[in-house]
Amino acid sequence: MISKIKILLKNPGFLFQYSNRMKRLEKILHSDQNTIKSYFDESEVCWSYVENKMKNIENSVRIGHERLQLLYTCVRILKPKVMVETGVAGGSTSFTILSAMKKNGFGNLYSIDIDNSQYDNREFNYKIGWLVPDNLRKNWTLILGDSKKELPLILNSLKSIDIFFHDSDHSYEHMIFEFESVWNYLSKQKVILSDDINKNISFDEIVKKNKMTSEKFFGFGICHKI
């Protein structure tokens, strides 16, 4: 609770985003608040799993609680058959997406992240995707490499994807590259999810350029074609 208060004091706009998030989620996801709330509750299993696994890991990289709820709920409601994410780290987001896909009864996830074995640094003292258990890996393809190289290759191979989730390098140049790369490969709804959209204006630019509907939640963005 204290950490959340500190975040709200540092980012006062988050308080507004939190207070009316259910109504805005209802609108952007074309769902009802009861369904959204049920998926939020369902996602608590994922949060508990991640917290328990990572509680004693130093320099751990993880998604925040609210953002994990949003990610899980988006996958449960939008029910993608094919989804691509960039940025894996320990795998908290990959685990969350795959858990939601398992509940849906279908879906395949393709994840891209750099090969951290090349770095001799305590910041990278984990194996990419180690949080994802064996029982979820049959629907998961992990690609080690720079998304500037690997993303165009996997998109060309898949031909079409239902959701793209960005959570890799948060520089403007890298984010706008990923958003523009996936655009023509997105299926009809053209859904893009992104973490850390407050780092730069790339998310706003892709929304405006393509006349998309969007909502922002604590630095997590959801957008799709109008």
Secondary structure as UniProt FT lines:
FT   HELIX           2..10
FT   HELIX           13..19
FT   HELIX           21..29
FT   HELIX           33..42
FT   HELIX           44..54
FT   TURN            55..56
FT   TURN            58..59
FT   HELIX           65..78
FT   STRAND          82..86
FT   TURN            89..90
FT   HELIX           92..104
FT   STRAND          108..113
FT   HELIX           116..118
FT   HELIX           122..124
FT   TURN            128..131
FT   HELIX           134..139
FT   STRAND          140..144
FT   HELIX           147..158
FT   STRAND          161..166
FT   HELIX           172..182
FT   HELIX           183..185
FT   STRAND          186..194
FT   HELIX           197..199
FT   HELIX           202..209
FT   TURN            210..211
FT   STRAND          212..217
FT   TURN            218..219
FT   STRAND          220..225
//
